[in-house]
Amino acid sequence: MSTEAPAAPQKINLRRPDVMSEVQAQVLSHYRSGLVERIRASGHVLSAGDLTIKLAKEFGFCYGVERAIDLAYAARKVFLDQPIYILGEIIHNPEVNDQIRAMGIKFLSGKEKNADIADLRKDDVVIIPAFGTEVSTRAMLEAKGCRFVDTTCGDVMSVWKRVRQYSKDRVTSIIHGKAWHEETKATSSQTMASGGGHYLVVFTLDETDYVCGYIRQGGDKAEFLEKFKGAYSDGFDPDLHLQAIGVANQTTMLRGETEEVQRRLRRAMSDKYGEDRIDQHFRFFDTICGATQDRQDALEKLLQDPPDLLLVIGGYNSSNTSHLAEMGEAKLPTYFIKNAAKMRSSGLIVHYDQHKHAEIETCDWLPSGKVTVGITAGASCPNNLIEDAIRRLFDLRGISVQQLLDT
C-alpha cells in the first residue's frame, strides 16, 4: 500500500487580465448602483419632500467580499463547461448566493445543496468561500485530487497565523466568536493543524466571566465542559489548558467587545499568576477585520446626530451585519432587513429579530411628516440592494427617485 502523500493541488491562475476584465464588467452589471454612487458623491445625503436619507460613510461590499465574488465569477468563465462546486455560501448574502447558483455552481452544504463531497473526483474544481474552511475538509479534498479556487479572506488568514503560533508555543487559543460560524470553525481547526493545540470559543461576556472565574479559583470541570460543549478542542481540560492562553477572534465581532474579553481574561491571569509573570500566561493580538471596524466606526458617527430610525441591510446570518444592527438597536428604532421587499408599506415592515432568531412584523414603522432615515449595510451586501431600499422608501412617500436624479 502506497504511503506517498497526495500531490499538492494544482494552482489555478484566474486573475489574468483577459478573464478579470470580463468578470468585473459582469459583477458591476449585477451589483453596481448608480444611485448609491451619486448619493455618496453628494455627501451621503438625499432629500425630497419630507424624507431625508442619510447613508453611513462606509457600508456594503469590502475588498475581501469583492475578491471572493470576482474569483467565483472567474472560475465560471475559465471552466465554462466543467462542473464547479462550492463548499458553502461564498458570503452571507442570499441574493449573491442565489446568483452563484444561477451560474451553475453546485453547493456542497446548506439547505439547498446540490452535491456531497463524497461525489467529488480528481481534478474537480472546488471554491473555498471567503470564510475559509476547516483543515480536515481541505485535507479530504486534497486527497481526492481536487483543484481549489481559494477565496479565503486575507484578514481571516491573519488570524489563522496567530492561532497556529499560539499552538506551537503550547498556548491555548481563546477565540471570541460564534462556535457555529464557518469562520470560527475554520479558525478553530487551525489550532490543531500541527497536533497538540487546543482552543475554547467564548461568545458573550457572561461566558468570558465564567472562564475567568474558573481560572481564578477552579470549579466543576464536568459543568465547565457541559457549558461549552461543542466549543472546545478534543481533549480540552480546563484545569490544564487555561494555564497559558492567547486571545483571538472571529474577524467580524465588535471590536469593543473583543477588547473587553481580552481585558477580563488578562485580569484573571494576572490575579492567578501575578502581573510579573503575565507574559508567560497571556497573549493578545487584535485581529478584527479593518472593513468591519470601518463600518462600525461609520455607523457610530452617523448615530452621533441620530436619524429618526435606522435600516440595516444584509443577510440575517451575516455576523458583521448583525453587529451593526445591535449598535443601532441600542440607540434608536432599528430594522434589520435583507431586501427592500420587507418594507411592505409605510404601515408594515418585516424585519429580523436577533433575539428571537426570526422575522417579525412592526406596524407604523415609518412616521408621517418630516423624517430622516439612516441606512447602513454589512460588508456582504451589494449596492444594488441598497439602491432598492432607497427607492422603496421614496416610493412609500409617493416620490419618484428618477425625477430627483433627472433634476
Steps between C-alpha positions, in 0.01 A plus 500: 500500500643837399583744779578790268329826583253625242637750251452863587184637339553667167505877525251674274583848373168674460619857533614532141420842350287351222289305750468771763394773255200288401429399858504852640261620232262216588528564875429871446192417295367284783586707807587861408272793587522834325261644759720400794806641327318829442390524864855429612626781278236734650612466860313173570164683522194502274191707586164556335172611647500418868733196464877511549728201448838498672749231403782402734839599358609135477264216409455209264755282321851491643812402303496142627139450389565659161803273452303188592221584257746589224677165540174304494390677182848448350482127575179481303663683208812281494327167561206576276391142427621333819308444824607740774426445867502732801534384860227731630369854468771712343391790724200548726262664259209303351476699176870455425484128576193466277701662220783249556244217471357655183847475347485124542741475794398209722480538879646227721319604818192685621129446457523522121816300444541336160771244574709336772876504546489122457389558140811698405777359283857580401539840327153620601502875569398602853453859618597569862278784632624825649469356854753225420446136587604251764839334471344152486268598214785643296711189564213280384471695175875497446499122542240479225718709270256790475609837367433804719379851435583638842315824582587499873523858627850623584385627840375152587833349401676749729302359792596147394867596510455635851324195645748262335778688677314470830478124448870467419575680827258272691264791561125429489307723259199671657297604197238772541237402246207279412597133526246407230623758245698374198788741566537402864486130412777554248709701747447244777624222273822692437592476868527122462660495155844396627372283788492581869321834481180587684227762478192627684238725338324763711208695355376731776647697787305274739681199354828690533428572868429130558840412352666773709342359815632153415848640438503672838361229727432190294160337505292209381678363193200299382279808523756705305522244221122471478457878490742536206408176324580531131725802560833343594762267356509124550677421824459852637544505879429834671728405789794462262428709194406829666846544650633679192252668264504723196196697385392516134163568342261448217588797281146640487434542872458837670846637575396646835360165614811308392715752683288451812536121469877531493505753787298268726706196413826687550383622840412145601841369395671785685298421813590133472869518411609855581562797275874427491428166328218611269705459181544131577126445531320750276522628142275720288504617141233722342354307208181696426449546126576855387190522282280379786645768725463772234128420470453500876685831535295657219174391660611631837567838337160495326331433834665802665235713327241224497242466225143413593553135415764269352486238227772235505510302176662159460477127551354390831787253555763767436700558817631846412150613395341370819744705706404815309138425589598456866668840499189663357258323731684640800415857397193526274231303312696263275374263232726222372376399154649286224337689211261779410204264465489477880365858508145391419347843552555809711287323759673159496858378490625143536841493666734263679496473880840372611369398841218289359708387198200562279334766290237708676253765385491858623213736420518877453878482468540794259369817667294749304628852459864599493725198553868411462593138433855380555624211286797269535581156366730214583821422312322227304213718374521621137416858406209402278311377808572827677363688199186285506443599863549871429261490205243315710514763775431779254228293331325472836489880506378521139830649379672385181873457549547520124350848497745601775790371294378677184479840669 
